[in-house]
Amino acid sequence: MYLASASTGTTVAGFSNGTSATSSSGFENPSDVVVDSNGNIYVADLYNSRVQFWSNGASYGITIAGSGK
């Protein structure tokens, strides 16, 4: 995440080193991201066949749609 006019960002979902994973904290080819008005994050995780939900401030996501691999 990058705040307006910031020169550095913060990882808010997934791994900062870009590693893919099937765990609740990782993704494998995330294809879409939505942030709602409460700051919650929804990620379509294409190769894991799921949608992960990250509540605002959470350190891990939960699967809300799909079955995973």
C-alpha positions in Angstrom: 0.0 0.0 0.0 1.2 3.5 -0.9 -0.2 6.5 0.9 -0.7 9.6 -1.2 2.6 11.3 -2.1 4.6 8.5 -0.3 7.9 7.2 -1.8 7.8 3.9 0.0 5.0 1.4 0.5 3.9 -1.2 3.1 2.9 -4.8 2.4 -0.7 -5.3 3.6 -1.4 -8.7 2.1 0.8 -11.6 0.9 4.6 -11.7 1.3 6.8 -8.7 0.8 9.5 -10.8 -1.0 7.0 -11.8 -3.7 7.0 -15.5 -2.7 3.9 -17.4 -3.8 2.1 -19.8 -1.4 -1.1 -21.7 -0.8 -1.2 -20.6 2.9 -3.8 -18.1 4.2 -1.1 -15.5 4.2 0.1 -16.0 0.6 -1.1 -15.9 -3.0 -0.3 -17.6 -6.2 -1.0 -15.3 -9.1 -3.4 -12.7 -7.5 -5.5 -11.2 -10.3 -7.8 -8.6 -8.7 -7.8 -6.6 -5.5 -10.7 -4.6 -3.9 -10.4 -2.4 -0.8 -13.8 -1.6 0.8 -14.6 1.6 2.7 -13.5 0.1 6.0 -10.0 -0.8 4.6 -10.7 -4.5 4.3 -9.0 -6.2 1.4 -10.4 -8.8 -1.0 -8.0 -10.7 -3.3 -8.9 -13.0 -6.2 -6.1 -15.6 -6.0 -6.3 -17.2 -9.4 -4.0 -20.3 -9.2 -5.3 -21.1 -5.7 -8.9 -20.9 -7.0 -10.1 -18.7 -4.1 -11.0 -15.3 -2.8 -9.0 -14.2 0.3 -10.4 -11.6 2.7 -8.0 -9.6 4.9 -9.7 -7.5 7.6 -8.2 -4.1 8.2 -5.0 -4.6 10.2 -5.0 -8.4 10.0 -1.8 -10.4 9.6 -3.4 -13.3 7.7 -6.4 -13.8 5.3 -9.3 -16.1 5.3 -10.9 -17.9 2.3 -14.4 -16.6 1.7 -15.0 -18.1 -1.7 -13.6 -21.1 -3.6 -12.0 -24.3 -2.4 -8.3 -23.6 -2.8 -6.1 -26.0 -4.7 
